[in-house]
Every structure is written in structure tokens, then in C-alpha cells.
Amino acid sequence: VQLVDSGGGLVQPGGSLRLSCAASGFTFRNYAMSWYRQAPGKERESVAFIDSSGGSTHYASFVGGRFTISRDNAKNTVYLQMNSLKPEDTAVYYCKNPGYNVWGQGTQVTVSS
């Protein structure tokens, strides 16, 4: 089971990024997926969740309608579209397969002018 995170980078406040998580080693379409983040000096926190079909999603309150989690089961990939980014969104973002308790390696998102 492997998850590979990508798409992070440096973006100005108000900008957008799309994170991707490519999955392998399991039947992707059968599993819910999640995105988490961890800022320096803080605990890892949940950002978003999507069920196996993509029909149900949940977000942390701090997202405030700015992020969208989605998945493409044909491509074994889950995405996190992040808009209206703020400096406090700076963190390493990780995808997770909760069923296997497996994490991606993380991708750094830095929001700064």
C-alpha cells in the first residue's frame, strides 16, 4: 500500500493550489480517503474526508468553504483543491487511507507574500 502526495509549493495569500495523492497497492475505489496537515510546532489535524464513491465529503471548520476534496477512482487519485489560501494554511499536507492507516509522505504548502 503506497500513497504519494504532490502539488505543494509557495503561493501568495489569496492564491490556489491543487494537491494530488496517487494511491497504489489496494483497491482504491473501496476506501474512503482523508487529507491532514501539520504546521510547525503543532499537532497533525484533519482537513477533509471523502467516502469511497466520492458522494460524501466532510471538512474541518477552518476550511470555511475554501477547499474541495475530490477523487478519480479510475486514476486511483484523491485531490485537494485549495482556494483563497491564507498564511495560516502553511503546513505539510498528507493524504491518508484510514482503512489501512497508511500516510503519504507529505507535500509542503507555504502561503506567503
Summary of the structure (lengths in Angstrom):
residues: 113
radius of gyration: 13.1
end to end distance: 37.4
largest distance: 40.7
contacts: 332
relative contact order: 0.33
helix: 8%
strand: 50%
